[in-house]
Each structure stands twice: as structure tokens, then as C-alpha cells.
Amino acid sequence: MSGEYNEAMKASDDAKKWSIIGIVISVVCWIFYLIFVFAFGGLAFLGAMSEA
């Protein structure tokens, strides 16, 4: 019985670890996405303003 408990605790710890890793990777990807959107959007806006 205690072997199953230990395995369940290990599985729980692994699930927690991977969920945290997934959240961190998602946040980092969103940050890079927003940086690129605003950077290229700002460049496009400046380019359009210089041609007007």
C-alpha cells in the first residue's frame, strides 16, 4: 500500500513540475509575441507616417 502512495506522490510532483514549466514557457512566448507585434507595428506605423 505504501508503494502506491509513494508512486502517487511522485506522479503528483511530476505533474506539478510540468504544469509550472508549461506555464512559464507560455508566458515567455506571449512576451516575445507582444514585443514583436508592438515592434513591427510601430515600425509599420512610422513607415506609413514618413510616406504620408
N, C-alpha and C positions, 0 to 999 in steps of 0.2 A: 504494500500500500504506500509506503513512504517513497518508493522508487517512482511511482506515478506522480506523486506530489512534486518531487524534485524535477521531473521532466516537465510537468505543467508550469512550474515556476520558471524554468529555463525558456520554455516556449513563450511565456508571457514577457520575459525580459527581452527576448529576440524581437517580438512584435513591437514592443515599446521602442527599441533601438531603431528598427527600420521605419517606423512611423515618424520618428523625430528626424531621421535622415531624409525621408521623403519631403517633410515639411520644409526643412532647411533648403533643400535643392529647389523646391518650388518657389520659395521666397527669393532666392538668388536669381533664378531665371526671370521672375517678374521684374526684379530691379533692373536687370540688364535690358529686358524688353522695354521698360519705360524710358530708360536712358536713351536707347536707340530711337524710339519713337519721338521723343522730345528733341533729340539732337538733329535727326534728319528732318523732322517737321520744322524746326527752327531754321535750318539751312534752306529748306524749300521756301519758307516764308521770306527770308532775307533775299533769296534769289529772285523771287517774284516781285519784291518791293524795289529791287535795283533795276529791274527791267521796265517798271511802270513809269 
